[in-house]
Amino acid sequence: MADLAFLAAGAAHSEAPELNAFGMAPGWFVALAMAVFIGILIWQKVPGVITGGLDKQIAAIRKQLDDAKALRAEAEALRADYLAKIAGAEKDAAAMIEHAGREAEAIVAKAETDAAAMIVRREQMANDKIAAAERAVIDELRARAASTATAAAAALIAQHHSAEADRSLVDAAIAGLVN
């Protein structure tokens, strides 16, 4: 029971009397202090300073955005330029490959014609050598035949003609010249 009496006495003390000054509650003092603070801020033009700072930041951000747009446009122009250069380089490479192919075909065709001409020349040279060899063999055979015929005629004449027959032939030839 003593506990109940103590609790009842504590409950009586927990209610504090409401403070009033100049007949106003504490909430009104807080409201009045806020109104005075806001008034001083307006009187010192703090909102203008704040909006001016915000405007400066907005202008700086806009400038950064404009710079970024300009950089992007420049980057896109460079990209387009490089794409055009790449396309040009690819066209040049294709043209070089095509030109090299045509040159290779021309070289092969020239080599074929040169080889054919060389074969014809060598064939002609071989035919000329064969013809020269045939002429040399024929000339050699004629020379041998002539020397063999001369030797045979000399042997036949030596066998069938005597010195007396030669004299009569020489005399007849001289008489034929004189007449």
Stockholm file with secondary structure:
# STOCKHOLM 1.0

chainA/1-179         MADLAFLAAGAAHSEAPELNAFGMAPGWFVALAMAVFIGILIWQKVPGVITGGLDKQIAAIRKQLDDAKALRAEAEALRADYLAKIAGAEKDAAAMIEHAGREAEAIVAKAETDAAAMIVRREQMANDKIAAAERAVIDELRARAASTATAAAAALIAQHHSAEADRSLVDAAIAGLVN
#=GR chainA/1-179 SS CHHHHHHHHHHHHHSCCCCCBTTBCHHHHHHHHHHHHHHHHHHTTHHHHHHHHHHHHHHHHHHHHHHHHHHHHHHHHHHHHHHHHHHHHHHHHHHHHHHHHHHHHHHHHHHHHHHHHHHHHHHHHHHHHHHHHHHHHHHHHHHHHHHHHHHHHHHHHHHHCCHHHHHHHHHHHHHHHHC
#=GC SS_cons         CHHHHHHHHHHHHHSCCCCCBTTBCHHHHHHHHHHHHHHHHHHTTHHHHHHHHHHHHHHHHHHHHHHHHHHHHHHHHHHHHHHHHHHHHHHHHHHHHHHHHHHHHHHHHHHHHHHHHHHHHHHHHHHHHHHHHHHHHHHHHHHHHHHHHHHHHHHHHHHHCCHHHHHHHHHHHHHHHHC
//
